[in-house]
Amino acid sequence: MAANAKQGTYLGTTLVGFTSFVAGLHSGGGLGIVFAIVGAGLLLVSAAGFYKIKAV
């Protein structure tokens, strides 16, 4: 799935961020909003990380 360690790290971050974001949207309430914000932040971090990685 990932060609090197950095890609693997950001792939894991993407999966955790997406899961957290969707779980936060589904649950709603105060804690759900926190999960959604954290998930969105992780998705942004992973997108920026993938953008920074140089081609193999």
N, C-alpha and C positions, 0 to 999 in steps of 0.2 A: 504494500500500500504506500509506503514512504521509501524514498530512495536513500535518505540519509537521516541522521538523528534530529536535525532541526525540523525537517518536514514531519517527522513522527511526533515531535513535541507540539508543533502547531496543529497537526491533525487531531491529536488528543484534546488540545485546547478548544478546537472547533466543536468536537463532539460534546464535550462537557458544557461549553457555552450554549450550544443549541438546545441541549436537554434542559439546562437550567432556565433558559429563556422561555421555552414552551411550557415547562412546568409552572413557572411564575405566572404566565398568562392564563393558564388553565385554572390555577387555584384561586387567583384573585386575592383581595384583601391586602393588608399591610405587608405581610411576609411574602406574598406572591409578587407584589411590586418590587420588593427588594431582590427576590430571585430573578425577576425579569431584567432589572437594571444590571445586576451582576452578570447575567448571561449575555446581555447585549455588549457589555464591556469586554467580556472574554471573546466574543465574536470579532469585535474591533481589533483587539490585540492579536488574534490569530490572523486576521486579514492583513494587518500591517506587517506581521512576521513573515507571512508568505510573500508579501511584496518585496521585503528586504532580502530574501534568500536569492543568492546568485544561481544561475542555471548550472546544472551538473554537467 
